[in-house]
Amino acid sequence: MKTQKNIIDQRRPIIMANWKLNGDIDLLCKSVSSFVKHAYLAEVVVCPPYLYIRDMLNFLRNSPIKVGGQNISKHDSGAFTGETSARMLKEAGCRYCIVGHSERREIFGENNISCQIKITRALEANLTPVYCIGESQNEYEQGLTEQVLSHQLREALEGIDLTNKNLCIAYEPVWAIGTGKAATPEIAQTTHAYIRKELCEMYGAEVADTIRIMYGGSVNKTNAHLMLEQADVDGLLVGGASLDPEHFSEICRSAEETAKGVCL
């Protein structure tokens, strides 16, 4: 179990729902109804499709639940049909945005360099980017996890100043996303500890210790508590399970014991 000794205030547990290309007004209303029944000690963030962001923000205007975007444009403005800028999300009321999700990398050709631009845009707009990293099944089987993660971190964060800025990292082993093959808590802890070591080398211990590292990849109410017990697992990025309001609410409540150590 985590203790107050190995958790610092800035690393309050965070549970983030990524609805991806799913949902409708009915799901939104059911989710909001589920959220407002509970006072979560963990920080809870929902990232619905863009079309429903303003509705979600409106329904949650008196709630501590935060809203984020699933992606942002590399561009701040201009003739870029279909794009949404970090500034626009911030102006709408969002607090977070996901950057570099494996589906964006695989399907839409995003890479570490484009992620670097997006992270910069997010920080400039005072959004907190949640930068996703993770290895493929083949890379995992070849023992290349650390090499892949180091490259993803160092290339995307090169030259980015985090002074007085907030950044989250989401470790999402690609082989576990949507497959039901979640990493074991031990694998998650070992990998998260390595990520924090890399961040420490890049930014120093003081900054690295404030960066929350989330786990994502077939997260559910059964494994959530075990993941959050790990010293360097500061939160969860939840995909499919977040589409069931009660299931997601149970995941949020699983962070209660961890959050108490931070909120004392």
Buried (B, 14 or more C-beta within 10 A) or exposed (E): EBEEEEBEEEBBBBBBBBBBEEBEEEBBEBBBEBBEEEEBBBBBBBBBBBEBBBBBBEBBEEBEBBBBBBBBBBBBEEEEEEBBBBBBBBEBBBBBBBBBBBBBBEEEEBEBEBBBBBBBBBBEBEBBBBBBBBBBEEBBEEEBBBEBBBEBBEEBBEEBEBEEBBBBBBBBBBBBBEEEEBBEBEBBBBBBBBBBBBBBEBBEEEBBBBBBBBBBBBBBBEBBBBBBBBBBBBBBBBBBBBBBBEBBBBBBBBBBBBBBBBEE
